[in-house]
Amino acid sequence: MRKKELKLVVTFHTTADAMAMEKFCKEQETPGRIIPVPREISAGCGLAWCAPLEDREKIAAVMKETGIEEEAMHECMV
C-alpha cells in the first residue's frame, strides 16, 4: 500500500477529458497518474489526475496546451 502524501488532484467534467489527460501526459512524460476520485472530493466523472504538488504549473500548462478543461484542482492526501 502506498504511503499517503499531500498531492495535487485534478478532477474533470468527463471521463473523456480524464483519458485525454492520461494519454497526453504519458506521451509528454508529465508526472502523475489516473486515480479514482477520492471520497473527500465530489466530481463530474469518477476519475482524477494525481501529481506531485510541485508540478501544479506544469499540469496547468499541459491542460491549457491541449484544451483539456479541469473541473477543479485540489490538494489532498492520496
N, C-alpha and C positions, 0 to 999 in steps of 0.2 A: 504494500500500500504506500502511495506517495505521501510524503510529509506535506501538510498544508502550509501554504505560504500566501502572502498578500500578492495578488495578481491583477492584471488588467483583464476584465471580462467584457467583451463586446457582444451585445445582443443584436439580433436582426429581425426585421419585419417578416421576412420569408425564408423558408428553407433554401430556396434558390440563391439568395444572397449569401447565406452561410456557406453553401457549397462552392460558390464562385470565389469567396474569400479564401477558402481552403486551397482551391486549385491555384489561384494566383500566388498565394503565399508560398506554396511548395515550389512553384516554378521559379520564384524570385529568392528562394531560401530565406524568407522572412520568418523570424522566430514565432512559435506559437503552435496551437493545435485546436481542433474542434472538440468541444465538450458538451455534455448535456447542460442546459441552463441550471445553475444552482438554485436550490429551493428558495433562498432569500430573495431571488430576483424573479419578477414576472416578465415574460417576453412573448412576442407575437408568434415566434416559432420555438421549437424545443432545443435548438442548437445555439451555441455561442462560440466565439473565438477567445481562447485564453492565451495570454502572452505575459512576459515579464513587464512590470510597471515601467521600467526604464525605456521600453520600446514603444511607449504611447505615441510619440510624434511620428515614428516610422510607420506604425499601424495606421494612423490617421492619414498620412501621406499616401499609403498604398490604396486606401479606400477612396480617397479623392481622385487619384490617378485612374482607377478602374471604374469609378462611378458607382461603387457599392455603398449603399446607404445603411448606416447603423441605426438601430432603434435607440440604443444608449450605450455609454461606456461606464463601467462600474469598476470599483476597486473592492475586491472581496477575497476572503480566504478560500483558496481552492487547492 
